[in-house]
Amino acid sequence: MTTPTTPFATPGDPFANDDGVFTGRKLDTICLFDVDGTIALARQLITPEMDAYLQEIRKKCLIGLVGGSDIVKIAEQIGGTKAIAKYDYVFAENGLVAYKNGQLFFEENIQKHIGEDNLQTFINYCLKYLSEIQLPFKRGTFIEFRNGLINVSPVGRNCTLEERHLFHAYDAEHQIRSTMVKHLQEKFPHLGLVFAIGGEISFDAFPEGWDKRYALKHLEKDNISNIYFFGDKTFKGGNDYEIFNDPRTKGYSVTSPVDTRAQLCELFAP
């Protein structure tokens, strides 16, 4: 995992000199957002309008992001590394890499958890499986190792945006990802891995309990009791399913960033 080196906000209370902008906001309440398909289109930059609207919400309560991607990819979608400090919490890799007020405060590693031998056996099997399936096209970077999970992309993460959309449509018809997940579940039950299909081109594999619910323990430690979660992959097998259905959250299923904003408008209506 590559950690951004750009300086973030000063640790501690980032609102000490806010001229009253954050006065009266609810510090026991957070709106927690998935990234792809929720605040931004898949692997695209958040729009200026959505960015500004979220900052308006931040005047009323805490806001945070939780995604399966690493912190570099999340930063790319929200406007760069400095933008991390625009959110009270940013949970990369499902919360295995966690930022508060722009500062890294927690990090865990899947390699230590399941062991190098098991990790290599799993990766080798994935690569062999992918070498034996025929798709309309394949590109590069089929396996991406992250701190908290292993991301597997049958088409390859190096595909273009257009190819990403094409594969997504092809996968919806032919169930490439879900079929591969089923094979891996049958092959590696002893590793205790959970599989979650997210985005358009890949799925994640991570230890049981390391889905997006992992981020909730950080919020509980800070006595945040009202957690409104917004995500688009809330169906069973989607990477928002577990946190959406967790009793500690109030889940909102969205279809796009436009829908996210519409539901926020309704939630915060006068």
MARPADO-404542 format. One line per 3 residues: their letters; for each residue x, y, z of C-alpha. Coordinates in steps of 0.2 Angstrom, whole numbers. Layout:
BEGIN
A> X/Y/Z; ...
% end
This chain:
BEGIN
MTT> 0/0/0; 7/17/-5; 3/31/8
PTT> 2/49/2; 16/60/8; 7/76/6
PFA> 4/85/23; -13/84/30; -23/94/43
TPG> -15/97/60; -19/83/72; -32/87/85
DPF> -47/97/83; -47/103/65; -61/116/69
AND> -53/126/82; -52/141/70; -68/138/60
DGV> -76/155/64; -92/146/70; -95/136/54
FTG> -96/120/63; -104/127/79; -119/116/84
RKL> -115/101/73; -119/84/80; -103/75/85
DTI> -111/59/89; -119/57/71; -110/53/55
CLF> -115/51/37; -104/37/31; -102/35/12
DVD> -96/22/0; -86/30/-14; -89/21/-31
GTI> -107/23/-36; -112/33/-21; -102/50/-20
ALA> -94/48/-37; -96/37/-53; -85/22/-53
RQL> -66/27/-53; -71/45/-58; -68/61/-49
ITP> -82/68/-37; -91/82/-45; -88/100/-38
EMD> -107/101/-34; -107/84/-24; -91/89/-16
AYL> -98/106/-10; -114/98/-5; -105/86/7
QEI> -96/100/15; -113/108/18; -118/92/27
RKK> -102/92/37; -108/108/45; -123/98/52
CLI> -114/82/57; -98/72/54; -95/64/37
GLV> -84/50/32; -79/38/18; -77/19/18
GGS> -71/10/3; -62/-6/-2; -49/3/-12
DIV> -32/9/-5; -30/27/1; -21/33/-15
KIA> -36/28/-26; -49/35/-14; -39/51/-14
EQI> -39/52/-33; -58/52/-33; -60/65/-20
GGT> -48/78/-27; -31/73/-21; -22/69/-4
KAI> -26/86/3; -45/82/1; -43/68/14
AKY> -44/81/27; -61/87/21; -68/72/29
DYV> -69/68/47; -65/50/44; -58/41/29
FAE> -58/22/30; -48/14/15; -47/-5/13
NGL> -63/-7/23; -56/2/38; -40/-8/39
VAY> -31/9/34; -40/23/44; -38/42/44
KNG> -46/54/56; -45/73/53; -33/69/39
QLF> -21/59/49; -17/40/48; -21/32/65
FEE> -23/14/61; -16/1/50; -18/-18/49
NIQ> -11/-31/36; -19/-47/28; -2/-55/26
KHI> 1/-56/44; -16/-63/47; -17/-78/35
GED> 2/-81/32; 13/-79/17; 11/-98/11
NLQ> -8/-97/11; -7/-80/3; 4/-86/-12
TFI> -7/-102/-14; -22/-92/-15; -15/-79/-28
NYC> -7/-93/-38; -24/-102/-39; -32/-86/-45
LKY> -20/-83/-58; -21/-100/-65; -40/-99/-65
LSE> -40/-83/-74; -28/-90/-87; -40/-103/-92
IQL> -56/-92/-95; -59/-83/-111; -66/-65/-111
PFK> -69/-53/-125; -53/-44/-119; -40/-44/-105
RGT> -28/-31/-99; -16/-30/-85; -15/-31/-66
FIE> -27/-45/-62; -22/-47/-44; -19/-31/-32
FRN> -13/-34/-15; -19/-22/-2; -16/-20/17
GLI> -33/-27/21; -38/-37/6; -34/-45/-11
NVS> -43/-38/-26; -46/-49/-40; -50/-42/-58
PVG> -54/-55/-71; -52/-42/-85; -38/-33/-77
RNC> -37/-16/-68; -28/-8/-82; -43/-8/-94
TLE> -50/9/-100; -65/17/-93; -75/11/-109
ERH> -68/-7/-107; -73/-6/-89; -91/-2/-94
LFH> -91/-16/-107; -85/-29/-95; -98/-24/-82
AYD> -111/-27/-95; -103/-44/-100; -102/-49/-82
AEH> -120/-45/-79; -125/-58/-92; -111/-71/-90
QIR> -108/-70/-71; -89/-71/-73; -86/-64/-56
STM> -99/-73/-46; -94/-90/-54; -76/-87/-49
VKH> -80/-82/-31; -90/-99/-30; -75/-109/-35
LQE> -64/-100/-23; -76/-102/-9; -76/-121/-12
KFP> -57/-122/-14; -51/-112/1; -64/-114/15
HLG> -50/-116/28; -44/-98/25; -60/-91/32
LVF> -61/-78/18; -76/-68/13; -79/-62/-5
AIG> -87/-46/-10; -91/-41/-28; -89/-22/-29
GEI> -87/-9/-43; -88/-14/-61; -73/-26/-64
SFD> -67/-34/-48; -71/-43/-32; -62/-42/-15
AFP> -56/-57/-4; -53/-53/15; -54/-62/32
EGW> -71/-65/40; -76/-48/49; -64/-38/38
DKR> -78/-31/27; -84/-13/29; -91/-16/46
YAL> -73/-16/52; -73/3/51; -87/4/63
KHL> -76/-1/78; -66/15/75; -82/25/76
EKD> -88/16/92; -72/20/101; -76/39/97
NIS> -93/37/104; -102/40/88; -119/32/90
NIY> -129/38/75; -122/31/59; -130/34/43
FFG> -123/23/29; -125/26/10; -120/13/-2
DKT> -125/6/-19; -119/-12/-18; -131/-16/-4
FKG> -137/-33/-11; -131/-50/-4; -113/-52/-11
GND> -111/-34/-14; -97/-25/-4; -110/-14/5
YEI> -121/-28/11; -114/-31/28; -112/-13/34
FND> -129/-9/26; -138/-22/36; -128/-20/52
PRT> -139/-15/67; -127/-1/72; -130/8/56
KGY> -146/16/47; -143/10/29; -148/19/14
SVT> -147/10/-3; -143/22/-17; -142/20/-36
SPV> -130/35/-40; -122/50/-33; -137/60/-39
DTR> -148/48/-29; -137/50/-14; -139/69/-14
AQL> -158/67/-16; -159/55/-1; -147/67/9
CEL> -159/81/5; -174/71/12; -164/66/27
FAP> -159/84/32; -175/92/26; -180/106/38
% end
